[in-house]
């Protein structure tokens, strides 16, 4: 793909085009869905940037970056899937599904094996990288809610994206904990009042 012009003026009146050319309002549930996925991807980019600058163990930094890079690519595929109504899908179109969900589950299991068990809820944080993981997790949960609304409006969206986002939010939680530990940042538990 080659982009030669960034602005088109096509959205100046609050409409945008889906893959296939259909015009919809910019607040359409489909746009909200992939817009939230785009926001999530931007936060993952922040986590990658801060991870690279962390000065932590190079192996831990590389391990996190490899996973985060793969997630960013997956999220572009998720966004393309959500931007494409069923009638505009093409033969061989990449759609997120079981393989990507399985990869996330493997990562969760591997990272979780390095962590002490939780005995209390933890507060979002764990240094800059951990904090971005937790922020990404909350935006991922919002993306799930938006996709659920889209699935109700258009059942042909399918369940692959929803399963992926659900597992991704789990991975972001475990990844945030693992990042805090690997980058030697403190985690704080919720202190129950009263």
Buried (B, 14 or more C-beta within 10 A) or exposed (E): EEEEEEEEEEEEEEEBEBBEEBEBEEEBBBBBBBBBBBBBBEBBBBBBBBBBEBEBEEEBBEBBBEBBEBBBEBBBBBBBBBBBBEEEBEEEEEBBBEEBBEBBEEBBEEBBEEEEEEEEEBEBBBBBBBBBBBBBBBBBBBBBEBBBBBBEEEEEBBEBBBBBBBBBBBBBBBBBBBBBBBBEBEBEEEEEEE
